[in-house]
Amino acid sequence: MTAPPTDRRAALKERHRRAIVEAAAALTRETGGTSFTVEQLAERADVSRRTVFNHFGSLEDVVTAVCVDVLGPAVDDFASGLQGSPAPDGATLLDELAQLLRSADLVTPLSYLTRVVGAGGARTSPRQAQLMLRAASDVSERLSAQMARRHPEVDPFDVDVLIASLIGGLAVIQRRWADETGASDDPESRAVWSALVDRLIQTARGSSAGPPPAR
């Protein structure tokens, strides 16, 4: 049976989008940054300049998609193990998020992103910080949807707030980690990252206990 025209168009559209993102990832690796042009991107993806803008509003949107592609698997690897299984008895939303942060391999993607996007440390430009913020926001939305399904007893608003707080905390410790380690990927760097994640979780647990009693 021949696929309907709408299905063929959707498949072509997705193929073009994937080609653009993969071309952008290749260019960031080759140039060591994001200084390539739309024309260079279109040529590498074997599409027209117009096709690039049919899928993305700007070059920054393309680079954000690359960042999401790099960060996403770290979350997906953990989330895939959660699908189809209920939350363990007595495990709170924060317990599961703490397990995610401790078990997910974030050093590998963050080391890459710090090198090619430059997001980390005192030399981070506003544009670079914005790219990472947009990528983190996308990952946060995906994680919020997953955790809201696993913890229906928690108000979706509270799920969003807690996850957004933790993702924002990751951005803070990523800058500290990059300053201390040069964003290298080695045992010493991973030990620094693990210690910072533990501090973030401890802070989150303190905050989740609620405000202090009024005097």
Helices and strands as residue ranges (DSSP letters): H 5-31, H 38-45, H 49-55, H 59-82, H 93-103, H 107-116, H 126-150, H 156-181, H 187-208
